């Protein structure tokens, strides 16, 4: 957490926060006058089979989490900060969309009870090799992805989405059979 707070002071340009509710981070971002801050927050409470998968953006516009890249164009955001604890159920869309819109760095923090840091870094290694993983303690982690030399392809994105969906189905079946 200290790493994010130190880096926020150096930010310049556009910053997108996805699911961030941490008051220390938001206060530090609001103090920095060199940035334009955009926030994506959950509009509705999380439900398992809800059709209302919309997020609220800063100017009271709602946007689907799957299509937030239609608002932010390719490489238009310099920094993206993601709290994976709040949006882990939309994770398969967040990886490709954040790589698509980010120009410099992506900061992802979360708990290991929601998502494993090694699995998360392997999803980002598909696009770039410059990944730094910091273990805060046994339950928390911070991953910093450098997006300066990322390679992005529409066909590659769809291929990885299919593979991730099949892996999730396989994990669910194995969990069901084991229990």
C-alpha positions, 0 to 999 in steps of 0.5 A: 500500500505504501508503494501506491501512495508514494507513486501517486505523488508522481502521477501526471495525466489521466488516472482511472480507479476501478472499484477503489474504496480505500480512503487513503488512496482516494485522498492522495489522488484528490490532493494531486492537482496534476491528474484527471481522476476517473472512477468506476464504482459498482452501482448495484450490490453484488449478486450471483445471477444479477443482470445489472452488471453496471458500474457508475463512472464519475459524471453519473454515467453508468457503463457495463464493465465489459464495455468500459473501453468504449468510453476510454480510447486506446492508450488514453489513460496513463495509470490504472488502479484496480482493487480486485477485492471489489471486482474479482467477479469481472476479472476476465474482462478487466485484464484485457480492457485495462491493458487496452486503455493503459499507457504507462502502469497498472496497479492491482491490489487485493487479497489472496482469498479472492484471487491468487497473485501468481495466477493474476500475474500469469494473466498479465504476462500474456501481454507484457513481461514487465511485471513486479509482484509485491507481497504485503503480507500472507493475505495481501499483494500488489502487482505493478504492470508496466504497459509501455511495451504491451502488444494487443491484438483482438484475435489474441484477446478473444482466444484468451477469453475462451481459454479462461472460460474453459479453465473456469468451467473445468475448475468448477467441475473439479470442485463439484466432483471433489465435494 
